Amino acid sequence: MNHTKEVAKKIYMLSGLGCDKSNVNNLEIELNKYSYTIEYINLPGQFSNIDVNVENEEDFEKWIETQIPKNSIVIGYSLGADLLIRNIESIKPDKLIILDGAIITNDFTKTTVEKEVEFSRRYIKENSLEMNADTISNLLYIKFKEDVDFFDMHIKEKTLLLLADTPDDLYKYKKNKVEKNNNQENIKSLFVPNTSHDFHTEKPVEIAECIGEFLIE
């Protein structure tokens, strides 16, 4: 009898703003059932990477290349997804999974980088978060330098785009973008019913199932 256990495959996940590894514990438990583990990467300037200094796009590109081996399976969540798509040529993933990120541009948010930076600095200070406000501000400047979404990047890699379906106005906005870009055949877009932006904590079983099925296609 062959008792050889299948070796778990690694998924590299770049976090969202203010999200630590504890946010994906339940998702990883579910992904283990599909023989995957999560190599969780905090954004520069927060939690385990609070001392990683990123001042501009070049710094971030050099840093992310040291974190994710080429031809890996890669997940980006929220701000992590926004930053990943801007560095897709450096990372060269085998497969890409976007969790509710990289789709909202300023036609919906109608904000400025200055407002976002001011808010994040105040929020970090008021809540005494384990975050470096200067580095986080620099990440926001990188994101806002170009007002682009995932579909604008014409990413060639096979990609799964998982999206939350609330609140209603944002759901309609995202649904419209998905329908307008359904000609990009390498992208599989799915809305996870009855979920908010933190859907990987709300429905880890369903999210893991979507990812597991995508990775065996």
Summary of the structure (lengths in Angstrom):
residues: 217
radius of gyration: 17.1
end to end distance: 29.1
largest distance: 63.3
contacts: 661
relative contact order: 0.17
helix: 47%
strand: 17%
